Amino acid sequence: MSTARIQANTASAISSTIKHLGFNLRCPINSKNTKQKIPRRRTSNTLTLAMSTSSSPSSSVPSPLEVCVKASVTSPNNLGDCPFCQRVLLTMEEKHVPYDLKLVDLGNKPEWFLNISPEGKVPVVKFEDKWVPDSDVITQALEEKYPDPPLGTPPEKASIGSKIFSTFIGFLKSKDPSDGMEQALLNELSSFNEYIKINGPFINGEKISAADLSLAPKLHHLEIALGHYKNWSVPDSLAYLKSYMKNIFSLDSFIKTRALQEDVIEGWRPKVSG
Ligand SMILES: N[C@@H](CCC(=O)N[C@@H](CS)C(=O)NCC(=O)O)C(=O)O
């Protein structure tokens, strides 16, 4: 892919808000996935739509937040396979914050993008004319600016499952089956399974929170990449983890913001063959 696609950022707040809420069938997010029947969140749609149709120029139509994310490498004009980008989009979806996606071709970064993200990384989000990088910082800012619904995870639970991603990458890259990498991943997955068994269904109990929104995109990558490159899947014995994954992966917000399977496979290819 050599071209970056930028969504028109001049679209009105009203049309962008409606688009975000799923009324625009040409929504660029995972257009392949629009074939699936995605249930709508009626309550929030109605509320935001009513706000957006006010005729008063001073009405509080929420302006969509501009967010730069990785573009797909296999399917032009689709969201790509960055788990940190999905984390940010999931947070916006769960908080019903309208956003305007700018898809960035990370293989050929345009100058406008490097001007706003000198490190060349996504995600970046524009808050009050300032471009902010890093999903940790962005999700914290979203929590402060859009406190409802609250998604904060208590500090003592915030790092639950946080070693899963690095051990997944270790196992994915491993060429020696006896190097202990698979076991290291299994240890992390097993302790997460035990945690969810006792404290679940989510990391903070009954309600989804920021830690789940950070972990779930990584588990999605784990499932696809290890399935493809190692013919490996989460053992059935880890039933609580499996049902945690199934629950989150079937949320509207997750389906709408998830990476395409083929992008996840391509995205990890250099790590596997490197
Ligand atoms: N710590 C950052 C990590 C962001 C990150 O590593 N993003 C990757 C894409 S998944 C990126 O932009 N890489 C730059 C590149 O591929 O050139 C965050 O949480 O936002």
The ligand as a MOL file (V3000), in Angstrom:
LIG
                    3D

  0  0  0     0  0            999 V3000
M  V30 BEGIN CTAB
M  V30 COUNTS 20 19 0 0 0
M  V30 BEGIN ATOM
M  V30 1 N 2.9430 3.1800 23.3430 0
M  V30 2 C 2.2380 3.5210 22.1310 0
M  V30 3 C 2.5480 2.4910 21.0550 0
M  V30 4 C 1.9760 2.8820 19.7120 0
M  V30 5 C 2.5970 2.0490 18.6010 0
M  V30 6 O 3.6270 1.3600 18.7930 0
M  V30 7 N 1.9910 2.1290 17.4410 0
M  V30 8 C 2.5560 1.4430 16.2830 0
M  V30 9 C 1.4610 0.7830 15.4420 0
M  V30 10 S 0.6950 -0.5430 16.3090 0
M  V30 11 C 3.2050 2.4750 15.3890 0
M  V30 12 O 2.6880 3.5420 15.1970 0
M  V30 13 N 4.3660 2.1480 14.8390 0
M  V30 14 C 5.0810 3.0210 13.9420 0
M  V30 15 C 5.4860 2.3520 12.6850 0
M  V30 16 O 5.0610 1.2170 12.4430 0
M  V30 17 O 6.1890 2.9810 11.9310 0
M  V30 18 C 0.7410 3.5930 22.4170 0
M  V30 19 O 0.2900 2.9740 23.4020 0
M  V30 20 O 0.0150 4.3070 21.7050 0
M  V30 END ATOM
M  V30 BEGIN BOND
M  V30 1 1 1 2
M  V30 2 1 2 3
M  V30 3 1 2 18
M  V30 4 1 3 4
M  V30 5 1 4 5
M  V30 6 2 5 6
M  V30 7 1 5 7
M  V30 8 1 7 8
M  V30 9 1 8 9
M  V30 10 1 8 11
M  V30 11 1 9 10
M  V30 12 2 11 12
M  V30 13 1 11 13
M  V30 14 1 13 14
M  V30 15 1 14 15
M  V30 16 2 15 16
M  V30 17 1 15 17
M  V30 18 2 18 19
M  V30 19 1 18 20
M  V30 END BOND
M  V30 END CTAB
M  END
